[in-house]
């Protein structure tokens, strides 16, 4: 069919009135499900693309939110995004996803683009060097994930507890020679907070801490194994599942597969490849769902600034 069909053509082909097609296009909840399905089937078959300006003139919604993630290849952030997308789509929002790459200037450029596009709201995966002064200008139209902030709504992960759970799991198996491989402490959350949790736990249990930190990558963890591994090492706690994967590979090469490894993330691929691994899920998918609902509530004027700490889950 001709892709330049008008809304009148869609109405005629669907057997409904023009106003009904308009309500379908603007996600009016009053449209009956069977009617919506019929109109959407015609739209899909015809390739019809509604004009945003036309929708605006008809009083239609152009609800759009921006999501700025740190890395497109981050398993943890992707889990959070997958759940928030479902919530946004159900509420009739379109979503623009951008990548910060942990870069302050790039993030600010993204914020400027989203402002110019007049998006309704924003979800931002925070990082240590993030310019929170710029983010705070969004006031009640933003939710920050992974970093606790006081000026805007935020959902943080319990970085201390995820490491404690891993260590408690190992101690319950009478394992006491436990090393740690983490992220550079310049990162306040995954880096410093999780490293401090390990060091404090060792002090409380009168154990000698043995640790190394580096980049958040398989390769970094792979190289650090030799720096913490001794004949007495019984287990290695990793600050993330990404690091755990690198550690497991190196242990295999060294013939030290008896060394227990724990991760943080609840990564399904890691669990599939290494069924015996113990991984603590910080609750990424729940955080994504909560963030989306929190933002929608704020945009609706029903909620003020809120701060949550997502409790971890054990996989």
Buried (B, 14 or more C-beta within 10 A) or exposed (E): EEEEBBBEBBBBBBEBEBEBBBBBBBBBEEBEEEBBEBBBEBBEEBEBEBEEEEBEEBEBBBBBBBBBBBBEEBBBBBBBBEBBBEBBEEBEBBBBEBBBEBBBEBBBEBBEEBBEEEBBBBBBBBBBBBEBEBBBEBEBBBBBBBBBBEBBBBBBBBBBBBBBBBBEBBBEEEBBBBBBBBBBBEBBBBBBBBBBBBBBBBEEEEBEBBBBBBBBBBEBBBBBBEEBBEEEBBBBBBBBBBBBBBBBBBBEEEEBEEBBBBBBBBBEEBBEEBEEBBBBBBBBBBBBBBBBBBBBBBBEEEBEBBEBBBEBBEB
